[in-house]
Amino acid sequence: MRQAASIVCIGGANVDRKARLLAPFQLGTSHPVTTTQTAGGVARNVAENLGRLGHTVSLVSAVGDDRDGRWLIDVTSRYVNTSFIMRTPKANTGTYTAVLDECGEMVLALADMAIYDTVGEEWLKQQWTRLGPISAVVLDTNFPEDVIRAALAQCRQEDIPLCVVTVSVPKVKRLPSDLSGVTWLITNEAEAKAFVESDGHTDDIMEAILHAGAKNVVVTRGANGVAYATKQGETEAIAAPKVEVTDATGAGDAFAAGFLYGVLGGHTVEDACRFGMSSAALTLQTAETVHPALNEHLLQAAYARYFCEGGTK
């Protein structure tokens, strides 16, 4: 039988831990807290969201040869092909640990991501030969520059649709200045400004990103919605639906997955942004990084509710 083409997500897979204080923070003493642990990492989160939405998805990442790594692979493999995740004894599985005050605001966050520096261009090339048919690639900016450049070059060479999802202001600097081969760049305002090294208007920043070679750029702006621009000259800002926010963790990754669900399903960039915002809105209303009941029906219903039933569409 012919192997089905898969969306390949390349990048981070972490364990996210949150400790929420039950009393005001004081230096130099212990505190009672409630703790939660979830699977995280931008590429991993996007992969799980896409898997829940019915796509065939493979994740290319690295975890430690430890209990966290085994747990991460176990929870991810329910929706994603995890056979391309490397387990290495060279470093611990990536972790992100946040301490929140009694109101839910961050006091301190600790990121142990040294594991991503253990992989290189040759590792990615070896993985690539095993992947089989690829319908699209999602690339986050967690891996070193040589890995990111190799993925870009491979997609450009094979004419594979590529979606780059930026991770943070420091890590957006890992992208090359030439974005040729990037079909969609999804980023937030701060990361977009850092990439073009400008504090200008969003429209000018998007124009600069298109000039760098990307075919489409989408800038997420939190409660202010999203703005997008295309090589064809389309540009628009779309207001975000109003929702009660439980936890913002994972909303950006949910947006990227919803956007890809739309654009790979034949929708316009504008409509794909609406699917992305619908997916993000669902995630914002849960305490989970990935909505635990997400599926196509739920996303379509959210899209209809926010953008068709008296909404902005």
Helices and strands as residue ranges (DSSP letters): E 6-10, E 14-21, E 33-40, H 42-52, E 57-64, H 67-76, E 85-88, E 95-100, E 106-112, G 114-118, H 121-130, E 134-140, H 145-158, E 162-165, H 169-172, E 184-188, H 189-196, H 202-211, E 216-220, G 222-224, E 226-230, E 235-238, H 251-264, H 269-284, H 296-307
